[in-house]
Amino acid sequence: MNTVYDFVTVICFIFAVLTFFMFTQGGMRVLAHFMLSAAAFAIANQVGNHAGNNAPMNVLAVILIAAGIGYIYIIVKH
């Protein structure tokens, strides 16, 4: 784990797993929604790691992280 994106996305993924077990009834349908967020975190990590000083790529990584967090919030609240 070398970059900020590594730490942030791994922490987001850990909280997503904890949220799945603590605040949902489980089930394959809910798990599939959480897997979409996990995929967003993984993609954000790769984009952020390869961004360097490229501002649009860094912004895209942050947007993907925020979208993953927001999607988990929507799923849990629903």
C-alpha positions as CSV (number, residue, x, y, z in Angstrom):
1,M,0.0,0.0,0.0
2,N,1.8,3.0,-1.3
3,T,-0.6,5.7,-2.1
4,V,-3.5,7.5,-0.4
5,Y,-5.9,5.8,-2.8
6,D,-4.8,2.4,-1.5
7,F,-5.5,3.3,2.1
8,V,-8.8,5.1,1.4
9,T,-10.3,2.4,-0.9
10,V,-9.3,-0.4,1.4
11,I,-10.9,1.4,4.4
12,C,-14.0,2.0,2.3
13,F,-14.2,-1.6,1.3
14,I,-13.8,-2.7,5.0
15,F,-16.6,-0.4,6.0
16,A,-18.7,-1.7,3.2
17,V,-18.3,-5.3,4.4
18,L,-19.1,-4.2,8.0
19,T,-22.1,-2.3,6.8
20,F,-23.4,-5.3,4.9
21,F,-23.2,-7.5,7.9
22,M,-24.5,-5.0,10.5
23,F,-27.2,-3.1,8.7
24,T,-28.7,-5.4,6.1
25,Q,-30.6,-8.7,6.2
26,G,-28.1,-10.2,3.8
27,G,-29.2,-12.0,0.7
28,M,-27.8,-12.3,-2.8
29,R,-29.6,-9.2,-4.2
30,V,-28.2,-6.9,-1.5
31,L,-24.8,-8.5,-1.9
32,A,-24.8,-7.8,-5.6
33,H,-25.4,-4.1,-4.9
34,F,-22.5,-4.1,-2.4
35,M,-20.3,-5.7,-5.0
36,L,-21.0,-2.8,-7.4
37,S,-19.7,-0.5,-4.8
38,A,-16.7,-2.7,-4.2
39,A,-16.0,-2.6,-7.9
40,A,-16.2,1.2,-7.9
41,F,-13.6,1.2,-5.1
42,A,-11.3,-1.1,-7.0
43,I,-11.5,1.0,-10.2
44,A,-11.0,4.2,-8.2
45,N,-7.9,2.6,-6.7
46,Q,-6.4,1.7,-10.0
47,V,-7.3,5.1,-11.6
48,G,-5.8,7.0,-8.6
49,N,-2.7,4.9,-8.5
50,H,-2.0,5.6,-12.2
51,A,-3.1,9.2,-12.2
52,G,0.2,10.8,-10.9
53,N,-0.1,14.6,-11.4
54,N,-3.0,14.2,-13.9
55,A,-5.8,16.3,-12.3
56,P,-8.7,14.9,-14.3
57,M,-7.8,11.3,-13.3
58,N,-7.5,12.2,-9.7
59,V,-10.9,13.9,-9.8
60,L,-12.3,10.8,-11.5
61,A,-10.9,8.6,-8.7
62,V,-12.4,10.8,-6.0
63,I,-15.8,10.8,-7.8
64,L,-15.7,7.0,-8.0
65,I,-15.0,6.7,-4.3
66,A,-17.8,9.2,-3.5
67,A,-20.1,7.3,-5.8
68,G,-19.4,4.0,-4.1
69,I,-20.0,5.5,-0.7
70,G,-23.2,7.2,-1.8
71,Y,-24.5,4.0,-3.4
72,I,-23.9,2.0,-0.2
73,Y,-25.8,4.7,1.7
74,I,-28.7,4.6,-0.7
75,I,-28.8,0.7,-0.5
76,V,-28.7,0.7,3.3
77,K,-31.3,3.5,3.6
78,H,-33.7,1.8,1.2
